[in-house]
Each structure stands twice: as C-alpha cells, then as structure tokens.
Amino acid sequence: MLKVKPADGYPPEEGRYVRGNDYSPVVVCTILDTFDWAIPSELNELVMSGADTGAALSGMLQTENIGLEKIICNIVANPNIRYIVLCGRESTGHLPGESLLALKRNGVDDTKRIIGSTALTPYLSNIPIELIDRFNQQIVTIINLLCQPGERDTRVPGLNPKVVQEAVRSCYQENPVVFMDYTLYDMGAYPEPAIYHKIVSKLVQPQSPPEATQPGKSKMGMGLALHKLLPKTDCKKCGKKTCLAFAIDLAKGKSRLEECPMLHQPEFAGDRMALVKLLE
C-alpha cells in the first residue's frame, strides 16, 4: 500500500483543526453553525473524537468559500487523505455542508462557483482551478453524516462521537468494511505528488450574485447571522411564522430579543448572550 510524506510545510493553512496521523486516509469535517465565541461542546467533542481515533486532520468548517478553500489546500498537500467524514449540523446561513457535497458531486463552473450549491456566495475565488480538480480526484468519498439545522440530539449519527469514531476506523482498514451505506478501506495515497498551495490574498471577495448589492441585503445577511443563534423551533410564540423571519426583523430593529420566550430557557443562555453582543 502506497503511503507518502506530505508536502513540506503541511498543512499550509491555519484553522480550527487538530493535526493527527499524517498517514491516515481520512479527515473529519465538523460544520460550525454558530460563532467562534459560542462553539457548543458537542461540536468540540466531534472534532476530538476524530483526532483521537486517527484522522489526519479533524476540525471545523464555517463558510462555503474561504473555509472550503482552506480545506482544499490542506487536503491536496497530503495525498494520503482519500476520505472526508462530514458531521455536525448544517449552517442555514452559509450552507458549508451542502456546498462541500455539491463540490464533490458537481465541481465548479467557469467563475469557480460551486455548481448546485444554494449558499449565498459559494465561490472558490482564491485558489486555482487545478487545485479544485485535484481535490475532487483525490477525495474518493465524503461520508455524509450531516444533520439538519438546529438538530440537538447527540444520539443521531452526525452528532454522535462514537459513530464518527467508527467512520474514521472504517476508513483505515486494510480490507473493505461496510459502514452504513459505504464500503470503506485504506486504498493508499493518491498517485500524484503533494501540492503545496497557500492562499496568498485573503482580501479577494467571493463573487456575489447581482442581488447581493441591492438595498437591504446587508440586513438580510445580519438576519441570517442572528438566525444561527436562535432556537430554530419555529414555535411562532414571537408572533412570526419562522425563526428566520424573527431574525430578519431583529436585524431591521422591528423585533426585540425579549419576544422570543425560548431564549429565556437555561440551555439557550449562551446563544442569548451572543445575540445581545451582535445587536449592540
């Protein structure tokens, strides 16, 4: 079985990840559906479970553009990586999980927009097309354990550290094993040299659709950011049809946090503090 040394300087991009076994065939990608200062403990547990079980890298993905570009750079710098375990909850604002799956399934168009992604700005503007093509060739399978937005039950596969550990272990077996609907084994390194690429300019803005520059779009973006921290139960107790509608009205100053009774419950105390900070 072919195993190779990663590129000098691997991993080229910094981020919220733990480096594990450089010769492992799998990385764990946990979707971060909240802000940096309010990361739920269950997401940290998923990251550490991947690292402890032998993943090459185990970390978090927050955005459908720069965040995804960093993952691509780090993966192509290590040809031993052939699988991604995708877990956590989808983020309703950025849709990074959907974008990652769409990238593997469809690739990008001439503007480097991820085909099939419904995220706001799924553009990989800061990396060359050759890197994107190499990523799609090197990664054989994305093991999709992604949960729906707002899921909090840690017994479901995408939030269960034991299931993530089983997925990681399945990827480095010498003989094929069945994990859920996937047949997995360590097939060895991708048979091309490692590619070292570091994102030089982080000032390049992802290309946006025309409507992104229309009046009121900034309020919509703020509303999506606020929505990440709401309970997402769509209980209608605030008088709005959905939590997203409430979030947008919060951004516009038409609603107040006090109108959401769910935020007064102890389990949402951290989210409430983050929302207060954002609305200051």
MIDOSE-1310 file (N, C-alpha, C; in nm, 2 decimals, decimal comma, always signed):
residues 280
mlkv	+0,08/-0,12/+0,00/+0,00/+0,00/+0,00/+0,09/+0,13/+0,00; +0,06/+0,22/-0,09/+0,14/+0,34/-0,11/+0,11/+0,44/+0,00; +0,21/+0,48/+0,07/+0,20/+0,59/+0,16/+0,31/+0,69/+0,14; +0,28/+0,82/+0,15/+0,38/+0,92/+0,11/+0,39/+1,03/+0,22
kpad	+0,50/+1,10/+0,21/+0,52/+1,21/+0,31/+0,45/+1,33/+0,25; +0,37/+1,40/+0,34/+0,30/+1,52/+0,29/+0,40/+1,63/+0,25; +0,35/+1,73/+0,18/+0,44/+1,84/+0,14/+0,50/+1,91/+0,25; +0,62/+1,96/+0,23/+0,69/+2,04/+0,33/+0,60/+2,16/+0,36
gypp	+0,59/+2,19/+0,49/+0,50/+2,30/+0,53/+0,36/+2,26/+0,56; +0,33/+2,13/+0,54/+0,19/+2,08/+0,56/+0,15/+2,09/+0,71; +0,03/+2,12/+0,74/-0,08/+2,17/+0,65/-0,05/+2,32/+0,62; -0,07/+2,37/+0,50/-0,04/+2,51/+0,46/-0,13/+2,61/+0,53
eegr	-0,25/+2,58/+0,55/-0,35/+2,68/+0,60/-0,38/+2,65/+0,75; -0,38/+2,76/+0,83/-0,43/+2,75/+0,97/-0,58/+2,74/+0,98; -0,63/+2,70/+1,09/-0,77/+2,70/+1,11/-0,81/+2,63/+1,24; -0,93/+2,60/+1,26/-0,98/+2,53/+1,38/-0,98/+2,38/+1,36
yvrg	-0,86/+2,33/+1,36/-0,84/+2,18/+1,34/-0,73/+2,13/+1,43; -0,73/+2,00/+1,45/-0,63/+1,93/+1,52/-0,55/+1,84/+1,42; -0,42/+1,84/+1,42/-0,34/+1,76/+1,33/-0,32/+1,62/+1,40; -0,35/+1,52/+1,33/-0,33/+1,38/+1,38/-0,22/+1,30/+1,31
ndys	-0,26/+1,19/+1,25/-0,17/+1,09/+1,19/-0,16/+1,14/+1,04; -0,04/+1,18/+1,00/-0,02/+1,23/+0,86/-0,04/+1,12/+0,76; -0,04/+0,99/+0,80/-0,05/+0,88/+0,70/-0,19/+0,82/+0,70; -0,28/+0,89/+0,77/-0,42/+0,84/+0,78/-0,49/+0,88/+0,65
pvvv	-0,59/+0,80/+0,60/-0,66/+0,83/+0,48/-0,78/+0,91/+0,50; -0,81/+0,97/+0,61/-0,94/+1,03/+0,64/-0,92/+1,16/+0,72; -1,00/+1,26/+0,69/-1,02/+1,38/+0,77/-1,16/+1,39/+0,82; -1,18/+1,46/+0,93/-1,31/+1,48/+0,99/-1,35/+1,63/+0,97
ctil	-1,46/+1,66/+0,91/-1,50/+1,80/+0,89/-1,63/+1,82/+0,96; -1,63/+1,89/+1,07/-1,75/+1,92/+1,15/-1,79/+2,06/+1,12; -1,92/+2,07/+1,08/-1,98/+2,21/+1,05/-1,99/+2,29/+1,17; -1,94/+2,41/+1,17/-1,96/+2,51/+1,28/-2,08/+2,60/+1,24
dtfd	-2,19/+2,58/+1,31/-2,31/+2,65/+1,28/-2,34/+2,77/+1,37; -2,24/+2,82/+1,44/-2,25/+2,93/+1,53/-2,12/+3,02/+1,52; -2,11/+3,11/+1,62/-1,99/+3,20/+1,61/-1,88/+3,14/+1,70; -1,76/+3,19/+1,67/-1,64/+3,14/+1,74/-1,65/+3,14/+1,89
waip	-1,71/+3,25/+1,94/-1,71/+3,26/+2,09/-1,83/+3,18/+2,15; -1,90/+3,11/+2,07/-2,02/+3,03/+2,13/-2,02/+2,89/+2,07; -1,90/+2,83/+2,06/-1,90/+2,69/+2,00/-1,95/+2,59/+2,10; -2,06/+2,52/+2,06/-2,12/+2,42/+2,15/-2,02/+2,31/+2,18
seln	-2,03/+2,25/+2,30/-1,93/+2,15/+2,35/-1,95/+2,02/+2,26; -2,07/+1,99/+2,21/-2,08/+1,87/+2,13/-2,00/+1,88/+2,00; -1,98/+2,00/+1,95/-1,90/+2,01/+1,83/-1,75/+1,99/+1,86; -1,71/+2,04/+1,97/-1,57/+2,02/+2,01/-1,54/+1,87/+2,03
elvm	-1,64/+1,80/+2,09/-1,63/+1,65/+2,11/-1,62/+1,58/+1,98; -1,69/+1,62/+1,88/-1,68/+1,55/+1,75/-1,54/+1,57/+1,69; -1,49/+1,69/+1,70/-1,35/+1,72/+1,65/-1,25/+1,63/+1,72; -1,26/+1,63/+1,85/-1,16/+1,55/+1,93/-1,17/+1,40/+1,91
sgad	-1,30/+1,35/+1,89/-1,32/+1,21/+1,86/-1,25/+1,17/+1,73; -1,26/+1,26/+1,63/-1,19/+1,22/+1,50/-1,04/+1,22/+1,52; -0,99/+1,32/+1,59/-0,84/+1,32/+1,61/-0,79/+1,20/+1,69; -0,87/+1,17/+1,80/-0,83/+1,06/+1,89/-0,83/+0,92/+1,82
tgaa	-0,92/+0,91/+1,72/-0,94/+0,78/+1,65/-0,84/+0,76/+1,54; -0,76/+0,87/+1,50/-0,66/+0,85/+1,40/-0,68/+0,93/+1,27; -0,77/+1,03/+1,27/-0,78/+1,11/+1,15/-0,65/+1,19/+1,12; -0,63/+1,22/+0,99/-0,51/+1,30/+0,96/-0,53/+1,45/+1,01
lsgm	-0,65/+1,50/+0,99/-0,69/+1,63/+1,04/-0,84/+1,62/+1,09; -0,87/+1,69/+1,19/-1,01/+1,69/+1,24/-1,04/+1,83/+1,28; -1,13/+1,90/+1,22/-1,16/+2,04/+1,25/-1,30/+2,08/+1,21; -1,31/+2,21/+1,20/-1,44/+2,27/+1,18/-1,44/+2,35/+1,05
lqte	-1,56/+2,35/+0,98/-1,58/+2,43/+0,86/-1,70/+2,52/+0,88; -1,68/+2,65/+0,86/-1,78/+2,75/+0,89/-1,84/+2,82/+0,77; -1,76/+2,84/+0,66/-1,80/+2,91/+0,54/-1,79/+2,83/+0,41; -1,87/+2,87/+0,32/-1,88/+2,80/+0,19/-1,77/+2,85/+0,09
nigl	-1,69/+2,94/+0,13/-1,59/+3,00/+0,04/-1,45/+2,98/+0,09; -1,40/+3,08/+0,17/-1,27/+3,08/+0,23/-1,24/+2,95/+0,31; -1,34/+2,92/+0,39/-1,32/+2,80/+0,48/-1,30/+2,67/+0,40; -1,38/+2,66/+0,29/-1,37/+2,54/+0,20/-1,24/+2,55/+0,12
ekii	-1,19/+2,67/+0,08/-1,07/+2,68/+0,01/-0,95/+2,63/+0,10; -0,96/+2,66/+0,23/-0,85/+2,62/+0,32/-0,85/+2,47/+0,34; -0,96/+2,41/+0,34/-0,97/+2,26/+0,35/-0,91/+2,20/+0,22; -0,94/+2,25/+0,11/-0,89/+2,20/-0,02/-0,73/+2,21/-0,02
cniv	-0,68/+2,32/+0,03/-0,53/+2,34/+0,03/-0,47/+2,24/+0,12; -0,53/+2,22/+0,24/-0,47/+2,12/+0,33/-0,48/+1,98/+0,29; -0,58/+1,94/+0,22/-0,60/+1,81/+0,17/-0,51/+1,77/+0,05; -0,50/+1,86/-0,04/-0,41/+1,83/-0,16/-0,26/+1,83/-0,12
anpn	-0,23/+1,89/-0,01/-0,09/+1,89/+0,04/-0,06/+1,75/+0,11; -0,15/+1,66/+0,12/-0,13/+1,53/+0,18/-0,20/+1,43/+0,10; -0,14/+1,36/+0,00/-0,20/+1,27/-0,09/-0,26/+1,14/-0,02; -0,22/+1,12/+0,11/-0,27/+1,01/+0,18/-0,42/+1,02/+0,22
iryi	-0,47/+1,14/+0,22/-0,61/+1,17/+0,25/-0,70/+1,14/+0,13; -0,79/+1,04/+0,15/-0,88/+1,00/+0,05/-1,03/+1,01/+0,08; -1,06/+1,03/+0,21/-1,20/+1,04/+0,26/-1,22/+1,16/+0,35; -1,34/+1,21/+0,35/-1,39/+1,31/+0,44/-1,51/+1,26/+0,52
vlcg	-1,50/+1,27/+0,65/-1,62/+1,24/+0,73/-1,69/+1,37/+0,76; -1,81/+1,40/+0,71/-1,88/+1,52/+0,73/-1,98/+1,50/+0,84; -1,97/+1,59/+0,94/-2,06/+1,57/+1,05/-2,10/+1,71/+1,11; -2,18/+1,70/+1,22/-2,23/+1,83/+1,28/-2,37/+1,86/+1,22
rest	-2,41/+1,99/+1,25/-2,54/+2,04/+1,19/-2,51/+2,14/+1,08; -2,59/+2,13/+0,98/-2,58/+2,23/+0,87/-2,60/+2,37/+0,92; -2,53/+2,46/+0,86/-2,54/+2,60/+0,90/-2,64/+2,67/+0,80; -2,75/+2,72/+0,84/-2,85/+2,77/+0,75/-2,80/+2,90/+0,67
ghlp	-2,71/+2,97/+0,73/-2,66/+3,09/+0,66/-2,56/+3,06/+0,55; -2,46/+2,99/+0,58/-2,35/+2,96/+0,48/-2,37/+2,83/+0,40; -2,44/+2,74/+0,46/-2,46/+2,61/+0,39/-2,33/+2,54/+0,35; -2,23/+2,54/+0,44/-2,10/+2,48/+0,40/-2,10/+2,33/+0,37
gesl	-2,19/+2,26/+0,45/-2,20/+2,12/+0,43/-2,26/+2,09/+0,29; -2,37/+2,15/+0,25/-2,42/+2,14/+0,12/-2,32/+2,17/+0,01; -2,25/+2,28/+0,04/-2,15/+2,33/-0,06/-2,04/+2,23/-0,08; -1,99/+2,17/+0,02/-1,89/+2,07/+0,01/-1,94/+1,94/-0,06
lalk	-2,06/+1,90/-0,04/-2,11/+1,78/-0,11/-2,13/+1,82/-0,25; -2,18/+1,94/-0,28/-2,21/+1,98/-0,42/-2,07/+1,99/-0,50; -1,97/+2,04/-0,43/-1,84/+2,05/-0,49/-1,79/+1,91/-0,54; -1,80/+1,82/-0,45/-1,76/+1,68/-0,48/-1,84/+1,62/-0,60
rngv	-1,97/+1,65/-0,59/-2,06/+1,59/-0,69/-2,06/+1,66/-0,83; -2,04/+1,79/-0,82/-2,06/+1,87/-0,95/-1,94/+1,95/-0,99; -1,85/+1,98/-0,90/-1,74/+2,07/-0,94/-1,78/+2,21/-0,94; -1,71/+2,29/-1,02/-1,73/+2,44/-1,03/-1,75/+2,48/-1,17
ddtk	-1,82/+2,60/-1,19/-1,83/+2,65/-1,33/-1,71/+2,74/-1,36; -1,73/+2,81/-1,47/-1,61/+2,89/-1,52/-1,58/+3,01/-1,43; -1,67/+3,05/-1,34/-1,64/+3,15/-1,25/-1,60/+3,10/-1,11; -1,58/+2,97/-1,11/-1,54/+2,90/-0,98/-1,65/+2,90/-0,88
riig	-1,77/+2,91/-0,92/-1,89/+2,89/-0,84/-1,92/+2,74/-0,83; -1,95/+2,70/-0,70/-1,98/+2,56/-0,68/-2,12/+2,52/-0,75; -2,12/+2,44/-0,84/-2,24/+2,40/-0,91/-2,34/+2,33/-0,82; -2,46/+2,38/-0,81/-2,56/+2,31/-0,73/-2,57/+2,36/-0,59
stal	-2,48/+2,44/-0,54/-2,49/+2,50/-0,41/-2,59/+2,61/-0,41; -2,67/+2,61/-0,30/-2,77/+2,72/-0,29/-2,72/+2,83/-0,18; -2,60/+2,82/-0,14/-2,54/+2,91/-0,05/-2,53/+3,05/-0,11; -2,52/+3,16/-0,03/-2,51/+3,29/-0,09/-2,39/+3,32/-0,17
tpyl	-2,27/+3,27/-0,13/-2,15/+3,30/-0,21/-2,06/+3,18/-0,21; -2,10/+3,08/-0,28/-2,02/+2,95/-0,29/-1,91/+2,96/-0,40; -1,82/+3,06/-0,39/-1,72/+3,09/-0,49/-1,58/+3,06/-0,43; -1,50/+2,98/-0,50/-1,37/+2,95/-0,46/-1,27/+3,03/-0,54
snip	-1,28/+3,16/-0,51/-1,21/+3,26/-0,59/-1,06/+3,27/-0,56; -1,01/+3,22/-0,45/-0,87/+3,24/-0,41/-0,78/+3,13/-0,44; -0,83/+3,02/-0,51/-0,74/+2,91/-0,54/-0,76/+2,87/-0,69; -0,66/+2,82/-0,75/-0,66/+2,79/-0,90/-0,75/+2,67/-0,92
ieli	-0,81/+2,66/-1,04/-0,90/+2,55/-1,08/-0,83/+2,42/-1,07; -0,69/+2,41/-1,09/-0,62/+2,29/-1,08/-0,63/+2,23/-0,94; -0,63/+2,31/-0,84/-0,64/+2,26/-0,70/-0,78/+2,20/-0,68; -0,88/+2,26/-0,73/-1,02/+2,21/-0,71/-1,03/+2,08/-0,78
drfn	-0,98/+2,07/-0,91/-0,98/+1,94/-0,98/-0,91/+1,83/-0,90; -0,79/+1,87/-0,85/-0,71/+1,77/-0,78/-0,78/+1,72/-0,65; -0,85/+1,81/-0,58/-0,92/+1,78/-0,47/-1,03/+1,67/-0,50; -1,11/+1,70/-0,61/-1,22/+1,61/-0,65/-1,16/+1,47/-0,69
qqiv	-1,05/+1,47/-0,75/-0,99/+1,34/-0,79/-0,93/+1,27/-0,67; -0,87/+1,34/-0,58/-0,80/+1,27/-0,46/-0,91/+1,22/-0,36; -1,01/+1,30/-0,34/-1,11/+1,25/-0,24/-1,21/+1,15/-0,31; -1,21/+1,03/-0,26/-1,29/+0,93/-0,32/-1,44/+0,94/-0,28
tiin	-1,46/+0,96/-0,15/-1,59/+0,96/-0,09/-1,60/+1,06/+0,03; -1,71/+1,13/+0,03/-1,75/+1,21/+0,15/-1,85/+1,13/+0,23; -1,82/+1,08/+0,35/-1,91/+1,01/+0,43/-2,00/+1,11/+0,50; -2,13/+1,11/+0,45/-2,22/+1,22/+0,49/-2,30/+1,18/+0,61
llcq	-2,26/+1,24/+0,72/-2,34/+1,22/+0,85/-2,41/+1,35/+0,89; -2,41/+1,45/+0,80/-2,46/+1,58/+0,83/-2,60/+1,58/+0,88; -2,63/+1,66/+0,99/-2,76/+1,67/+1,05/-2,83/+1,79/+0,99; -2,96/+1,80/+1,01/-3,04/+1,91/+0,97/-3,01/+2,03/+1,06
pger	-3,03/+2,15/+1,02/-3,00/+2,27/+1,10/-3,09/+2,26/+1,23; -3,03/+2,30/+1,34/-3,10/+2,30/+1,47/-3,10/+2,17/+1,54; -3,06/+2,06/+1,48/-3,06/+1,93/+1,55/-2,98/+1,94/+1,68; -3,03/+1,88/+1,79/-2,96/+1,89/+1,92/-2,94/+1,75/+1,98
dtrv	-3,00/+1,65/+1,92/-3,00/+1,52/+1,98/-2,86/+1,45/+1,95; -2,78/+1,43/+2,05/-2,64/+1,38/+2,02/-2,64/+1,23/+2,00; -2,76/+1,17/+2,00/-2,77/+1,03/+1,96/-2,77/+1,01/+1,81; -2,81/+1,11/+1,73/-2,81/+1,10/+1,59/-2,67/+1,08/+1,54
pgln	-2,65/+1,01/+1,43/-2,51/+0,98/+1,38/-2,42/+1,10/+1,37; -2,47/+1,21/+1,31/-2,38/+1,33/+1,28/-2,34/+1,41/+1,40; -2,40/+1,38/+1,52/-2,36/+1,45/+1,64/-2,31/+1,35/+1,75; -2,29/+1,22/+1,71/-2,26/+1,12/+1,80/-2,11/+1,08/+1,78
pkvv	-2,02/+1,12/+1,88/-1,88/+1,09/+1,87/-1,84/+0,95/+1,84; -1,92/+0,85/+1,89/-1,89/+0,71/+1,87/-1,91/+0,67/+1,73; -2,01/+0,73/+1,66/-2,04/+0,70/+1,52/-1,93/+0,76/+1,43; -1,88/+0,88/+1,47/-1,77/+0,94/+1,40/-1,65/+0,86/+1,41
qeav	-1,62/+0,81/+1,53/-1,50/+0,72/+1,55/-1,51/+0,60/+1,47; -1,63/+0,54/+1,46/-1,65/+0,42/+1,38/-1,62/+0,45/+1,23; -1,67/+0,56/+1,18/-1,65/+0,60/+1,05/-1,50/+0,62/+1,02; -1,43/+0,68/+1,11/-1,28/+0,70/+1,09/-1,21/+0,57/+1,09
rscy	-1,24/+0,48/+1,18/-1,18/+0,35/+1,19/-1,20/+0,27/+1,06; -1,32/+0,28/+1,01/-1,36/+0,20/+0,88/-1,27/+0,25/+0,77; -1,23/+0,37/+0,76/-1,15/+0,42/+0,65/-1,01/+0,37/+0,65; -0,95/+0,33/+0,76/-0,81/+0,29/+0,75/-0,80/+0,13/+0,77
qenp	-0,90/+0,06/+0,74/-0,89/-0,09/+0,74/-0,83/-0,14/+0,61; -0,75/-0,24/+0,62/-0,68/-0,29/+0,50/-0,78/-0,36/+0,41; -0,88/-0,42/+0,46/-0,98/-0,49/+0,38/-1,11/-0,41/+0,39; -1,19/-0,41/+0,28/-1,32/-0,34/+0,28/-1,41/-0,38/+0,39
vvfm	-1,47/-0,27/+0,45/-1,57/-0,29/+0,55/-1,69/-0,21/+0,52; -1,81/-0,25/+0,57/-1,93/-0,17/+0,54/-1,96/-0,08/+0,66; -1,97/+0,04/+0,64/-2,01/+0,14/+0,74/-2,14/+0,21/+0,68; -2,25/+0,19/+0,75/-2,38/+0,25/+0,70/-2,39/+0,21/+0,55
dytl	-2,40/+0,30/+0,46/-2,42/+0,27/+0,32/-2,29/+0,28/+0,24; -2,18/+0,28/+0,31/-2,05/+0,30/+0,24/-1,96/+0,17/+0,26; -1,89/+0,14/+0,16/-1,78/+0,04/+0,17/-1,65/+0,11/+0,17; -1,58/+0,09/+0,28/-1,46/+0,17/+0,31/-1,33/+0,09/+0,33
ydmg	-1,22/+0,14/+0,29/-1,09/+0,07/+0,33/-0,98/+0,17/+0,29; -0,86/+0,15/+0,34/-0,75/+0,23/+0,30/-0,69/+0,19/+0,17; -0,71/+0,26/+0,07/-0,66/+0,23/-0,07/-0,52/+0,28/-0,10; -0,46/+0,36/+0,00/-0,33/+0,41/-0,02/-0,34/+0,55/-0,07
aype	-0,22/+0,61/-0,08/-0,21/+0,75/-0,13/-0,25/+0,77/-0,27; -0,30/+0,90/-0,30/-0,33/+0,93/-0,44/-0,20/+0,93/-0,51; -0,19/+0,87/-0,64/-0,07/+0,85/-0,70/-0,01/+0,97/-0,78; -0,02/+1,09/-0,72/+0,04/+1,21/-0,78/+0,11/+1,28/-0,66
paiy	+0,21/+1,37/-0,69/+0,28/+1,44/-0,58/+0,19/+1,53/-0,50; +0,23/+1,55/-0,38/+0,16/+1,65/-0,30/+0,17/+1,79/-0,36; +0,06/+1,87/-0,34/+0,06/+2,01/-0,39/+0,06/+2,10/-0,27; +0,16/+2,19/-0,26/+0,16/+2,29/-0,16/+0,11/+2,42/-0,21
hkiv	+0,00/+2,47/-0,16/-0,05/+2,60/-0,20/-0,11/+2,67/-0,08; -0,06/+2,79/-0,06/-0,11/+2,87/+0,05/-0,19/+2,99/-0,01; -0,31/+3,02/+0,05/-0,39/+3,13/+0,00/-0,31/+3,26/+0,03; -0,26/+3,33/-0,07/-0,18/+3,45/-0,05/-0,27/+3,57/-0,01
sklv	-0,37/+3,59/-0,09/-0,45/+3,71/-0,07/-0,59/+3,67/-0,01; -0,61/+3,71/+0,11/-0,75/+3,68/+0,17/-0,84/+3,80/+0,15; -0,79/+3,90/+0,07/-0,87/+4,02/+0,05/-0,96/+4,01/-0,07; -0,94/+3,90/-0,15/-1,03/+3,88/-0,27/-1,16/+3,85/-0,22
qpqs	-1,26/+3,92/-0,25/-1,40/+3,90/-0,21/-1,46/+3,79/-0,30; -1,53/+3,70/-0,24/-1,61/+3,60/-0,33/-1,70/+3,67/-0,42; -1,71/+3,62/-0,54/-1,80/+3,69/-0,63/-1,94/+3,66/-0,58; -2,03/+3,77/-0,60/-2,16/+3,76/-0,55/-2,26/+3,78/-0,66
ppea	-2,38/+3,72/-0,65/-2,49/+3,74/-0,74/-2,53/+3,88/-0,74; -2,59/+3,94/-0,85/-2,63/+4,08/-0,85/-2,71/+4,12/-0,73; -2,80/+4,04/-0,68/-2,89/+4,08/-0,58/-2,82/+4,11/-0,45; -2,69/+4,06/-0,44/-2,62/+4,08/-0,31/-2,59/+4,23/-0,29
tqpg	-2,59/+4,31/-0,39/-2,56/+4,45/-0,38/-2,68/+4,54/-0,37; -2,80/+4,48/-0,37/-2,92/+4,56/-0,37/-2,95/+4,61/-0,23; -3,02/+4,72/-0,21/-3,05/+4,78/-0,08/-3,12/+4,67/+0,01; -3,08/+4,67/+0,13/-3,15/+4,58/+0,23/-3,08/+4,45/+0,24
kskm	-2,98/+4,42/+0,15/-2,92/+4,29/+0,15/-2,83/+4,27/+0,28; -2,77/+4,38/+0,33/-2,69/+4,37/+0,45/-2,78/+4,33/+0,57; -2,90/+4,38/+0,57/-2,99/+4,34/+0,68/-3,03/+4,19/+0,67; -3,04/+4,15/+0,55/-3,07/+4,00/+0,53/-2,95/+3,92/+0,58
gmgl	-2,83/+3,97/+0,55/-2,71/+3,89/+0,59/-2,70/+3,89/+0,74; -2,73/+4,01/+0,81/-2,73/+4,01/+0,95/-2,84/+3,92/+1,01; -2,96/+3,92/+0,94/-3,06/+3,83/+0,99/-3,02/+3,68/+0,98; -2,95/+3,64/+0,88/-2,90/+3,51/+0,87/-2,80/+3,47/+0,98
alhk	-2,72/+3,57/+1,01/-2,62/+3,55/+1,12/-2,69/+3,54/+1,25; -2,79/+3,62/+1,28/-2,87/+3,61/+1,40/-2,95/+3,48/+1,41; -3,00/+3,43/+1,30/-3,07/+3,31/+1,29/-2,99/+3,19/+1,34; -2,86/+3,19/+1,32/-2,78/+3,08/+1,36/-2,79/+3,06/+1,51
llpk	-2,81/+3,17/+1,59/-2,81/+3,16/+1,73/-2,95/+3,15/+1,79; -3,05/+3,15/+1,71/-3,19/+3,13/+1,76/-3,22/+2,98/+1,78; -3,32/+2,95/+1,86/-3,35/+2,81/+1,89/-3,39/+2,73/+1,76; -3,44/+2,80/+1,66/-3,48/+2,73/+1,53/-3,59/+2,63/+1,55
tdck	-3,69/+2,66/+1,64/-3,80/+2,57/+1,66/-3,92/+2,61/+1,58; -3,92/+2,73/+1,53/-4,04/+2,79/+1,45/-4,16/+2,77/+1,53; -4,16/+2,80/+1,66/-4,27/+2,78/+1,75/-4,38/+2,89/+1,73; -4,35/+3,00/+1,67/-4,44/+3,11/+1,64/-4,48/+3,19/+1,76
kcgk	-4,42/+3,16/+1,88/-4,46/+3,23/+2,00/-4,42/+3,38/+2,00; -4,33/+3,42/+1,91/-4,29/+3,56/+1,90/-4,38/+3,63/+1,81; -4,48/+3,56/+1,74/-4,57/+3,63/+1,65/-4,53/+3,61/+1,51; -4,41/+3,56/+1,48/-4,36/+3,54/+1,34/-4,38/+3,39/+1,30
ktcl	-4,39/+3,37/+1,17/-4,41/+3,24/+1,12/-4,29/+3,14/+1,14; -4,17/+3,20/+1,13/-4,05/+3,12/+1,15/-3,94/+3,20/+1,23; -3,84/+3,12/+1,28/-3,73/+3,19/+1,35/-3,65/+3,28/+1,25; -3,65/+3,24/+1,13/-3,57/+3,32/+1,03/-3,64/+3,46/+1,01
afai	-3,77/+3,46/+1,00/-3,85/+3,58/+0,99/-3,83/+3,67/+1,11; -3,82/+3,61/+1,23/-3,80/+3,68/+1,35/-3,65/+3,74/+1,35; -3,56/+3,66/+1,30/-3,42/+3,71/+1,30/-3,40/+3,83/+1,20; -3,47/+3,82/+1,09/-3,46/+3,94/+1,00/-3,52/+4,06/+1,06
dlak	-3,64/+4,04/+1,13/-3,70/+4,16/+1,19/-3,61/+4,21/+1,31; -3,53/+4,12/+1,37/-3,44/+4,17/+1,47/-3,33/+4,26/+1,41; -3,28/+4,21/+1,29/-3,18/+4,29/+1,22/-3,23/+4,42/+1,18; -3,36/+4,43/+1,14/-3,42/+4,56/+1,10/-3,46/+4,64/+1,21
gksr	-3,45/+4,59/+1,34/-3,50/+4,67/+1,45/-3,65/+4,67/+1,47; -3,72/+4,57/+1,41/-3,86/+4,57/+1,42/-3,91/+4,47/+1,53; -3,81/+4,39/+1,58/-3,85/+4,30/+1,69/-3,74/+4,31/+1,80; -3,77/+4,25/+1,92/-3,68/+4,25/+2,03/-3,65/+4,11/+2,07
leec	-3,53/+4,09/+2,13/-3,50/+3,95/+2,18/-3,60/+3,90/+2,28; -3,65/+3,99/+2,36/-3,75/+3,95/+2,47/-3,87/+3,89/+2,41; -3,90/+3,91/+2,29/-4,02/+3,85/+2,23/-4,01/+3,70/+2,20; -3,88/+3,65/+2,21/-3,86/+3,50/+2,19/-3,86/+3,43/+2,33
pmlh	-3,96/+3,37/+2,38/-3,96/+3,31/+2,51/-3,86/+3,19/+2,52; -3,83/+3,13/+2,41/-3,74/+3,01/+2,42/-3,60/+3,06/+2,47; -3,56/+3,18/+2,43/-3,43/+3,23/+2,47/-3,41/+3,25/+2,62; -3,52/+3,24/+2,69/-3,51/+3,26/+2,84/-3,48/+3,13/+2,91
qpef	-3,49/+3,02/+2,83/-3,46/+2,89/+2,89/-3,31/+2,87/+2,91; -3,27/+2,80/+3,02/-3,12/+2,79/+3,05/-3,03/+2,74/+2,94; -3,08/+2,64/+2,86/-3,00/+2,58/+2,76/-2,96/+2,68/+2,64; -3,03/+2,79/+2,64/-3,01/+2,89/+2,53/-2,94/+3,01/+2,59
agdr	-2,89/+3,01/+2,71/-2,83/+3,12/+2,77/-2,71/+3,17/+2,70; -2,62/+3,08/+2,65/-2,50/+3,12/+2,57/-2,54/+3,19/+2,44; -2,64/+3,13/+2,37/-2,68/+3,19/+2,25/-2,74/+3,33/+2,27; -2,82/+3,34/+2,38/-2,88/+3,47/+2,41/-2,77/+3,58/+2,43
malv	-2,66/+3,54/+2,50/-2,55/+3,64/+2,53/-2,49/+3,68/+2,40; -2,47/+3,58/+2,31/-2,41/+3,61/+2,18/-2,50/+3,70/+2,09; -2,63/+3,68/+2,10/-2,72/+3,76/+2,03/-2,72/+3,91/+2,08; -2,71/+3,92/+2,21/-2,71/+4,06/+2,27/-2,58/+4,13/+2,22
klle	-2,47/+4,05/+2,21/-2,34/+4,11/+2,17/-2,35/+4,16/+2,02; -2,42/+4,08/+1,94/-2,43/+4,11/+1,80/-2,52/+4,23/+1,78; -2,62/+4,25/+1,86/-2,72/+4,35/+1,84/-2,67/+4,48/+1,91; -2,56/+4,48/+1,98/-2,52/+4,61/+2,04/-2,49/+4,72/+1,94
